[in-house]
């Protein structure tokens, strides 16, 4: 009887140490997955600021339209096919990649990047409201 009681006590202590170790591992993992937000401003005459962003997977890029006209974002080379969170002013197009809707004056769009790579994009003013075609190019590097 004493032996069974001793084994039960040892098993309980081992379980407590194991669960404690699991909670430490979960805390370490939470620290590694920090939220990173990068803001890009769009201006009709000044273009995109900053032009290039370097960051890590899990970064959400937020574009803010300070131009006088609606704009849209077009990824030119590498397409974004996988994103975390809920994209704002983006939808999945016919090719299965994210495409932006028109971003109105003072509006925003955001997209979270999960895959490493270099994403080149173009910001184009809406030709419906602006007779001259203005384009600005930028890039996002996820390392």
C-alpha positions as CSV (number, residue, x, y, z in Angstrom):
1,X,0.0,0.0,0.0
2,X,2.9,2.4,0.9
3,X,4.5,1.6,-2.5
4,X,1.3,2.4,-4.4
5,X,1.0,5.7,-2.5
6,X,4.6,6.6,-3.1
7,X,4.3,5.9,-6.9
8,X,1.2,8.0,-7.0
9,X,3.0,10.9,-5.3
10,X,6.0,10.6,-7.6
11,X,3.7,10.6,-10.6
12,X,1.8,13.7,-9.4
13,X,5.1,15.6,-8.9
14,X,6.4,14.5,-12.4
15,X,3.1,15.6,-13.9
16,X,3.4,19.0,-12.2
17,X,7.0,19.5,-13.4
18,X,5.9,18.5,-16.9
19,X,3.0,20.9,-17.0
20,X,5.2,23.7,-15.6
21,X,7.7,23.0,-18.4
22,X,4.9,23.1,-21.0
23,X,3.7,26.5,-19.7
24,X,7.3,27.9,-19.9
25,X,7.6,26.7,-23.5
26,X,4.3,28.3,-24.4
27,X,5.5,31.6,-22.9
28,X,8.7,31.4,-24.9
29,X,6.8,30.8,-28.1
30,X,4.5,33.8,-27.4
31,X,7.6,36.0,-27.1
32,X,8.8,34.9,-30.5
33,X,5.5,35.8,-32.2
34,X,5.5,39.5,-31.5
35,X,3.1,41.6,-33.6
36,X,4.9,43.9,-36.0
37,X,3.1,46.7,-37.9
38,X,4.7,48.9,-40.5
39,X,3.0,52.0,-41.9
40,X,3.4,53.2,-45.5
41,X,2.0,56.6,-46.5
42,X,0.9,57.3,-50.0
43,X,1.0,60.9,-51.4
44,X,0.2,62.0,-54.9
45,X,3.4,64.0,-55.4
46,X,5.8,62.5,-52.8
47,X,5.0,58.9,-53.6
48,X,5.4,56.1,-51.1
49,X,7.1,56.6,-47.8
50,X,9.1,54.4,-47.0
51,X,9.8,53.0,-50.4
52,X,11.1,49.7,-49.1
53,X,10.3,47.9,-45.8
54,X,12.3,45.1,-44.3
55,X,10.8,42.9,-41.7
56,X,10.0,39.4,-40.4
57,X,7.1,37.0,-41.2
58,X,3.9,38.0,-39.4
59,X,4.4,41.7,-40.2
60,X,1.3,43.6,-41.1
61,X,1.8,46.5,-43.6
62,X,-0.7,49.3,-43.3
63,X,-1.0,51.6,-46.3
64,X,-2.5,55.1,-45.6
65,X,-3.8,57.1,-48.6
66,X,-2.9,60.8,-48.1
67,X,-3.3,61.5,-51.8
68,X,-6.3,63.4,-53.1
69,X,-7.5,60.5,-55.2
70,X,-8.4,56.8,-54.7
71,X,-5.5,54.5,-55.3
72,X,-5.0,50.7,-55.7
73,X,-2.0,48.4,-54.9
74,X,-0.8,45.9,-57.5
75,X,1.8,43.3,-56.7
76,X,4.0,43.1,-59.8
77,X,6.3,40.1,-59.3
78,X,5.8,37.8,-56.3
79,X,2.1,37.6,-55.4
80,X,0.8,37.3,-51.9
81,X,-1.2,34.0,-51.7
82,X,-1.2,33.5,-47.9
83,X,-1.8,36.1,-45.3
84,X,-2.5,36.1,-41.5
85,X,-5.2,38.1,-39.8
86,X,-8.0,39.8,-41.7
87,X,-6.8,41.9,-44.6
88,X,-8.4,45.3,-45.0
89,X,-9.3,46.5,-48.5
90,X,-7.8,43.3,-50.1
91,X,-9.6,40.4,-51.7
92,X,-8.5,37.2,-53.3
93,X,-8.5,37.6,-57.1
94,X,-9.0,35.1,-59.9
95,X,-5.4,33.9,-59.8
96,X,-5.7,33.1,-56.1
97,X,-3.6,36.0,-54.9
98,X,-4.5,39.0,-52.9
99,X,-5.4,42.2,-54.8
100,X,-6.3,45.5,-53.4
101,X,-9.6,47.3,-53.8
102,X,-9.6,51.0,-54.4
103,X,-8.4,52.8,-51.3
104,X,-10.3,56.1,-50.9
105,X,-8.7,59.4,-49.8
106,X,-7.8,59.1,-46.1
107,X,-8.5,55.4,-46.3
108,X,-6.3,52.4,-45.3
109,X,-5.5,49.0,-46.5
110,X,-3.5,46.3,-44.6
111,X,-2.1,42.9,-45.3
112,X,-0.1,40.6,-43.1
113,X,2.9,38.8,-44.7
114,X,3.7,35.3,-43.6
115,X,6.0,34.0,-46.4
116,X,9.6,35.1,-46.8
117,X,10.5,36.9,-50.0
118,X,10.6,40.2,-51.8
119,X,7.2,41.7,-52.8
120,X,7.4,44.5,-55.3
121,X,4.3,46.5,-55.7
122,X,2.9,49.5,-57.5
123,X,0.5,52.2,-56.3
124,X,-1.6,53.5,-59.0
125,X,-3.9,56.5,-58.8
126,X,-7.5,55.9,-60.0
127,X,-7.8,57.1,-63.6
128,X,-11.5,57.6,-63.0
129,X,-11.0,60.6,-60.9
130,X,-7.5,61.7,-62.0
131,X,-6.9,62.1,-65.8
132,X,-3.1,61.8,-65.5
133,X,-1.8,58.4,-64.6
134,X,0.5,58.4,-61.5
135,X,2.3,55.3,-60.4
136,X,4.8,54.8,-57.6
137,X,6.7,51.7,-56.9
138,X,7.7,50.1,-53.5
139,X,8.9,46.9,-52.0
140,X,8.5,44.7,-49.0
141,X,11.3,42.3,-47.9
142,X,10.3,39.6,-45.5
143,X,13.4,37.8,-44.1
